[in-house]
Protein backbone atom coordinates (compact mmCIF):
# COMPACT_ATOMS: atom_id res chain seq x y z
CA UNK A 1 0.00 0.00 0.00
CA UNK A 2 2.76 2.46 0.97
CA UNK A 3 4.81 1.56 -2.10
CA UNK A 4 1.78 2.16 -4.32
CA UNK A 5 1.13 5.56 -2.72
CA UNK A 6 4.71 6.64 -3.02
CA UNK A 7 4.88 5.56 -6.65
CA UNK A 8 1.98 7.88 -7.35
CA UNK A 9 3.77 10.75 -5.60
CA UNK A 10 7.04 10.23 -7.44
CA UNK A 11 6.53 8.61 -10.82
CA UNK A 12 10.29 8.41 -11.38
CA UNK A 13 11.09 6.12 -8.45
CA UNK A 14 13.19 3.16 -9.61
CA UNK A 15 11.85 -0.32 -8.96
CA UNK A 16 12.90 -1.66 -5.58
CA UNK A 17 13.54 1.72 -3.95
CA UNK A 18 12.98 1.73 -0.16
CA UNK A 19 9.88 3.50 1.09
CA UNK A 20 10.48 5.57 4.22
CA UNK A 21 7.07 7.07 4.97
CA UNK A 22 3.71 7.99 3.50
CA UNK A 23 2.91 11.62 2.83
CA UNK A 24 1.66 13.76 5.71
CA UNK A 25 -1.39 16.00 5.57
CA UNK A 26 0.62 18.70 3.76
CA UNK A 27 1.85 16.26 1.14
CA UNK A 28 5.42 16.01 2.49
CA UNK A 29 7.28 12.72 2.82
CA UNK A 30 9.84 12.21 5.60
CA UNK A 31 13.17 11.29 4.01
CA UNK A 32 15.05 10.45 7.24
CA UNK A 33 13.70 8.48 10.17
CA UNK A 34 16.04 10.06 12.74
CA UNK A 35 17.33 6.68 13.95
CA UNK A 36 19.45 5.16 11.19
CA UNK A 37 20.40 5.58 7.53
CA UNK A 38 17.66 3.35 6.14
CA UNK A 39 16.82 4.63 2.68
CA UNK A 40 20.22 6.28 2.21
CA UNK A 41 23.51 4.98 0.83
CA UNK A 42 26.98 6.49 1.11
CA UNK A 43 30.67 5.78 1.31
CA UNK A 44 31.28 3.27 4.11
CA UNK A 45 32.72 4.71 7.30
CA UNK A 46 31.81 8.33 6.55
CA UNK A 47 28.15 8.81 7.45
CA UNK A 48 26.41 8.20 10.77
CA UNK A 49 23.40 9.22 12.80
CA UNK A 50 24.31 11.43 15.74
CA UNK A 51 21.67 12.85 18.09
CA UNK A 52 18.97 12.33 15.48
CA UNK A 53 20.93 13.96 12.65
CA UNK A 54 22.66 12.70 9.52
CA UNK A 55 26.31 13.49 10.21
CA UNK A 56 29.63 13.39 8.41
CA UNK A 57 32.96 14.65 9.72
CA UNK A 58 36.60 14.90 8.74
CA UNK A 59 39.46 15.40 11.20
CA UNK A 60 43.26 15.83 11.02
CA UNK A 61 43.50 12.09 11.73
CA UNK A 62 40.81 11.24 9.15
CA UNK A 63 40.93 13.75 6.28
CA UNK A 64 38.48 13.63 3.38
CA UNK A 65 40.57 13.33 0.18
CA UNK A 66 37.75 13.55 -2.38
CA UNK A 67 34.15 14.70 -2.43
CA UNK A 68 31.52 12.01 -1.91
CA UNK A 69 27.79 11.96 -1.32
CA UNK A 70 25.11 10.25 0.73
CA UNK A 71 22.43 9.20 -1.79
CA UNK A 72 18.73 9.20 -1.01
CA UNK A 73 17.22 6.00 -2.39
CA UNK A 74 13.61 7.19 -2.28
CA UNK A 75 13.43 8.15 -5.96
CA UNK A 76 14.61 10.54 -8.65
CA UNK A 77 12.37 13.58 -8.13
CA UNK A 78 11.64 16.10 -10.86
CA UNK A 79 9.41 18.91 -9.54
CA UNK A 80 9.37 19.19 -5.77
CA UNK A 81 9.56 21.26 -2.60
CA UNK A 82 12.45 20.00 -0.45
CA UNK A 83 12.95 21.26 3.11
CA UNK A 84 15.64 20.45 5.64
CA UNK A 85 17.85 21.89 8.35
CA UNK A 86 21.64 21.96 8.29
CA UNK A 87 24.55 22.86 10.55
CA UNK A 88 28.08 23.25 9.19
CA UNK A 89 31.29 23.82 11.14
CA UNK A 90 34.24 24.35 8.81
CA UNK A 91 34.59 23.61 5.14
CA UNK A 92 31.86 23.27 2.55
CA UNK A 93 28.88 21.05 1.82
CA UNK A 94 25.66 21.08 -0.14
CA UNK A 95 22.48 19.34 -1.24
CA UNK A 96 22.50 17.74 -4.67
CA UNK A 97 19.24 17.51 -6.62
CA UNK A 98 18.23 16.60 -10.14
CA UNK A 99 21.71 15.12 -10.27
CA UNK A 100 23.37 12.21 -12.03
CA UNK A 101 24.90 9.51 -9.85
CA UNK A 102 28.52 8.58 -10.65
CA UNK A 103 30.82 5.80 -9.41
CA UNK A 104 32.40 5.92 -5.95
CA UNK A 105 29.42 7.82 -4.47
CA UNK A 106 30.04 10.86 -6.64
CA UNK A 107 27.45 12.99 -8.45
CA UNK A 108 27.14 15.66 -11.10
CA UNK A 109 24.35 18.22 -11.21
CA UNK A 110 22.64 21.01 -9.32
CA UNK A 111 23.77 21.76 -5.78
CA UNK A 112 22.25 24.04 -3.18
CA UNK A 113 25.57 25.16 -1.75
CA UNK A 114 26.67 25.57 1.88
CA UNK A 115 29.96 26.98 3.12
CA UNK A 116 31.50 28.03 6.42
CA UNK A 117 32.63 31.19 4.67
CA UNK A 118 31.32 34.14 2.69
CA UNK A 119 31.07 33.05 -0.95
CA UNK A 120 28.98 29.95 -1.58
CA UNK A 121 26.17 29.63 0.96
CA UNK A 122 22.83 30.16 -0.77
CA UNK A 123 24.27 29.79 -4.26
CA UNK A 124 23.19 27.36 -6.96
CA UNK A 125 26.25 25.42 -8.09
CA UNK A 126 26.40 22.92 -10.93
CA UNK A 127 29.36 20.69 -11.69
CA UNK A 128 29.57 21.43 -15.42
CA UNK A 129 28.96 25.20 -15.20
CA UNK A 130 30.18 26.23 -11.74
CA UNK A 131 28.18 29.01 -10.10
CA UNK A 132 24.87 29.02 -11.98
CA UNK A 133 23.51 31.69 -9.64
CA UNK A 134 25.41 33.34 -6.84
CA UNK A 135 23.71 34.53 -3.68
CA UNK A 136 21.58 37.58 -4.42
CA UNK A 137 21.17 36.79 -8.12
CA UNK A 138 18.13 36.22 -10.28
CA UNK A 139 19.35 34.34 -13.35
CA UNK A 140 17.66 33.40 -16.62
CA UNK A 141 19.54 31.03 -18.91
CA UNK A 142 18.36 30.84 -22.52
CA UNK A 143 18.30 27.61 -24.54
CA UNK A 144 21.62 28.61 -26.16
CA UNK A 145 23.24 29.09 -22.73
CA UNK A 146 23.15 32.89 -22.70
CA UNK A 147 22.79 34.10 -19.12
CA UNK A 148 20.90 37.19 -17.99
CA UNK A 149 21.54 38.24 -14.39
CA UNK A 150 19.61 40.76 -12.31
CA UNK A 151 19.94 41.61 -8.64
CA UNK A 152 17.71 39.79 -6.19
CA UNK A 153 19.36 41.24 -3.08
CA UNK A 154 22.66 42.25 -1.56
CA UNK A 155 24.79 39.12 -1.03
CA UNK A 156 26.40 40.43 2.16
CA UNK A 157 23.06 41.33 3.71
CA UNK A 158 21.58 37.99 2.69
CA UNK A 159 24.46 36.16 4.35
CA UNK A 160 23.52 37.83 7.63
CA UNK A 161 20.36 35.72 7.61
CA UNK A 162 22.52 32.60 8.01
CA UNK A 163 23.44 31.51 11.53
CA UNK A 164 27.07 30.40 11.48
CA UNK A 165 27.84 27.12 13.26
CA UNK A 166 24.15 26.76 14.14
CA UNK A 167 21.02 25.24 12.67
CA UNK A 168 19.51 26.83 9.56
CA UNK A 169 16.60 25.85 7.33
CA UNK A 170 17.14 25.27 3.63
CA UNK A 171 14.28 25.13 1.11
CA UNK A 172 14.74 24.05 -2.50
CA UNK A 173 11.82 24.47 -4.87
CA UNK A 174 12.21 23.03 -8.37
CA UNK A 175 9.33 23.33 -10.80
CA UNK A 176 9.98 22.96 -14.51
CA UNK A 177 12.86 25.23 -15.46
CA UNK A 178 12.58 27.39 -12.32
CA UNK A 179 14.66 26.75 -9.19
CA UNK A 180 14.46 28.82 -6.00
CA UNK A 181 16.76 28.53 -2.97
CA UNK A 182 15.71 29.87 0.44
CA UNK A 183 17.59 29.88 3.75
CA UNK A 184 15.73 30.69 6.95
CA UNK A 185 12.75 31.87 4.90
CA UNK A 186 14.76 34.33 2.78
CA UNK A 187 15.22 33.83 -0.97
CA UNK A 188 18.94 33.55 -1.70
CA UNK A 189 18.94 32.78 -5.44
CA UNK A 190 16.48 32.12 -8.21
CA UNK A 191 17.16 30.56 -11.62
CA UNK A 192 15.19 29.86 -14.77
CA UNK A 193 17.39 27.33 -16.56
CA UNK A 194 16.39 26.51 -20.14
CA UNK A 195 19.82 25.59 -21.48
CA UNK A 196 19.35 22.76 -23.97
CA UNK A 197 21.23 19.58 -23.25
CA UNK A 198 22.41 20.81 -19.84
CA UNK A 199 19.45 21.80 -17.66
CA UNK A 200 18.40 18.69 -15.73
CA UNK A 201 14.74 17.86 -15.21
CA UNK A 202 15.04 15.02 -12.66
CA UNK A 203 17.66 13.09 -10.75
CA UNK A 204 19.16 11.90 -7.51
CA UNK A 205 19.09 13.82 -4.23
CA UNK A 206 22.27 13.55 -2.16
CA UNK A 207 24.20 15.21 0.69
CA UNK A 208 27.81 16.26 0.21
CA UNK A 209 30.93 15.55 2.20
CA UNK A 210 33.61 17.93 0.92
CA UNK A 211 37.40 17.46 0.86
CA UNK A 212 39.71 19.93 2.52
CA UNK A 213 40.30 21.12 6.08
CA UNK A 214 38.56 19.42 9.04
CA UNK A 215 34.79 19.96 9.04
CA UNK A 216 31.52 18.61 10.37
CA UNK A 217 28.16 18.78 8.62
CA UNK A 218 24.78 17.68 9.97
CA UNK A 219 21.29 17.45 8.48
CA UNK A 220 17.89 16.87 10.05
CA UNK A 221 14.15 17.17 9.39
CA UNK A 222 14.46 16.31 5.69
CA UNK A 223 11.08 16.36 3.93
CA UNK A 224 10.01 16.43 0.30
CA UNK A 225 6.75 17.09 -1.50
CA UNK A 226 6.12 16.46 -5.20
CA UNK A 227 4.75 19.43 -7.14
CA UNK A 228 2.24 19.12 -9.95
C-alpha positions in Angstrom: 0.0 0.0 0.0 2.8 2.5 1.0 4.8 1.6 -2.1 1.8 2.2 -4.3 1.1 5.6 -2.7 4.7 6.6 -3.0 4.9 5.6 -6.7 2.0 7.9 -7.3 3.8 10.8 -5.6 7.0 10.2 -7.4 6.5 8.6 -10.8 10.3 8.4 -11.4 11.1 6.1 -8.4 13.2 3.2 -9.6 11.9 -0.3 -9.0 12.9 -1.7 -5.6 13.5 1.7 -3.9 13.0 1.7 -0.2 9.9 3.5 1.1 10.5 5.6 4.2 7.1 7.1 5.0 3.7 8.0 3.5 2.9 11.6 2.8 1.7 13.8 5.7 -1.4 16.0 5.6 0.6 18.7 3.8 1.9 16.3 1.1 5.4 16.0 2.5 7.3 12.7 2.8 9.8 12.2 5.6 13.2 11.3 4.0 15.0 10.5 7.2 13.7 8.5 10.2 16.0 10.1 12.7 17.3 6.7 14.0 19.4 5.2 11.2 20.4 5.6 7.5 17.7 3.4 6.1 16.8 4.6 2.7 20.2 6.3 2.2 23.5 5.0 0.8 27.0 6.5 1.1 30.7 5.8 1.3 31.3 3.3 4.1 32.7 4.7 7.3 31.8 8.3 6.5 28.1 8.8 7.4 26.4 8.2 10.8 23.4 9.2 12.8 24.3 11.4 15.7 21.7 12.9 18.1 19.0 12.3 15.5 20.9 14.0 12.6 22.7 12.7 9.5 26.3 13.5 10.2 29.6 13.4 8.4 33.0 14.6 9.7 36.6 14.9 8.7 39.5 15.4 11.2 43.3 15.8 11.0 43.5 12.1 11.7 40.8 11.2 9.1 40.9 13.8 6.3 38.5 13.6 3.4 40.6 13.3 0.2 37.7 13.6 -2.4 34.2 14.7 -2.4 31.5 12.0 -1.9 27.8 12.0 -1.3 25.1 10.2 0.7 22.4 9.2 -1.8 18.7 9.2 -1.0 17.2 6.0 -2.4 13.6 7.2 -2.3 13.4 8.2 -6.0 14.6 10.5 -8.7 12.4 13.6 -8.1 11.6 16.1 -10.9 9.4 18.9 -9.5 9.4 19.2 -5.8 9.6 21.3 -2.6 12.5 20.0 -0.4 12.9 21.3 3.1 15.6 20.4 5.6 17.9 21.9 8.4 21.6 22.0 8.3 24.5 22.9 10.6 28.1 23.3 9.2 31.3 23.8 11.1 34.2 24.4 8.8 34.6 23.6 5.1 31.9 23.3 2.5 28.9 21.0 1.8 25.7 21.1 -0.1 22.5 19.3 -1.2 22.5 17.7 -4.7 19.2 17.5 -6.6 18.2 16.6 -10.1 21.7 15.1 -10.3 23.4 12.2 -12.0 24.9 9.5 -9.9 28.5 8.6 -10.6 30.8 5.8 -9.4 32.4 5.9 -6.0 29.4 7.8 -4.5 30.0 10.9 -6.6 27.4 13.0 -8.4 27.1 15.7 -11.1 24.3 18.2 -11.2 22.6 21.0 -9.3 23.8 21.8 -5.8 22.2 24.0 -3.2 25.6 25.2 -1.8 26.7 25.6 1.9 30.0 27.0 3.1 31.5 28.0 6.4 32.6 31.2 4.7 31.3 34.1 2.7 31.1 33.0 -1.0 29.0 29.9 -1.6 26.2 29.6 1.0 22.8 30.2 -0.8 24.3 29.8 -4.3 23.2 27.4 -7.0 26.3 25.4 -8.1 26.4 22.9 -10.9 29.4 20.7 -11.7 29.6 21.4 -15.4 29.0 25.2 -15.2 30.2 26.2 -11.7 28.2 29.0 -10.1 24.9 29.0 -12.0 23.5 31.7 -9.6 25.4 33.3 -6.8 23.7 34.5 -3.7 21.6 37.6 -4.4 21.2 36.8 -8.1 18.1 36.2 -10.3 19.3 34.3 -13.4 17.7 33.4 -16.6 19.5 31.0 -18.9 18.4 30.8 -22.5 18.3 27.6 -24.5 21.6 28.6 -26.2 23.2 29.1 -22.7 23.2 32.9 -22.7 22.8 34.1 -19.1 20.9 37.2 -18.0 21.5 38.2 -14.4 19.6 40.8 -12.3 19.9 41.6 -8.6 17.7 39.8 -6.2 19.4 41.2 -3.1 22.7 42.3 -1.6 24.8 39.1 -1.0 26.4 40.4 2.2 23.1 41.3 3.7 21.6 38.0 2.7 24.5 36.2 4.3 23.5 37.8 7.6 20.4 35.7 7.6 22.5 32.6 8.0 23.4 31.5 11.5 27.1 30.4 11.5 27.8 27.1 13.3 24.2 26.8 14.1 21.0 25.2 12.7 19.5 26.8 9.6 16.6 25.9 7.3 17.1 25.3 3.6 14.3 25.1 1.1 14.7 24.1 -2.5 11.8 24.5 -4.9 12.2 23.0 -8.4 9.3 23.3 -10.8 10.0 23.0 -14.5 12.9 25.2 -15.5 12.6 27.4 -12.3 14.7 26.8 -9.2 14.5 28.8 -6.0 16.8 28.5 -3.0 15.7 29.9 0.4 17.6 29.9 3.7 15.7 30.7 6.9 12.8 31.9 4.9 14.8 34.3 2.8 15.2 33.8 -1.0 18.9 33.6 -1.7 18.9 32.8 -5.4 16.5 32.1 -8.2 17.2 30.6 -11.6 15.2 29.9 -14.8 17.4 27.3 -16.6 16.4 26.5 -20.1 19.8 25.6 -21.5 19.4 22.8 -24.0 21.2 19.6 -23.2 22.4 20.8 -19.8 19.4 21.8 -17.7 18.4 18.7 -15.7 14.7 17.9 -15.2 15.0 15.0 -12.7 17.7 13.1 -10.7 19.2 11.9 -7.5 19.1 13.8 -4.2 22.3 13.6 -2.2 24.2 15.2 0.7 27.8 16.3 0.2 30.9 15.6 2.2 33.6 17.9 0.9 37.4 17.5 0.9 39.7 19.9 2.5 40.3 21.1 6.1 38.6 19.4 9.0 34.8 20.0 9.0 31.5 18.6 10.4 28.2 18.8 8.6 24.8 17.7 10.0 21.3 17.5 8.5 17.9 16.9 10.1 14.2 17.2 9.4 14.5 16.3 5.7 11.1 16.4 3.9 10.0 16.4 0.3 6.7 17.1 -1.5 6.1 16.5 -5.2 4.7 19.4 -7.1 2.2 19.1 -10.0 
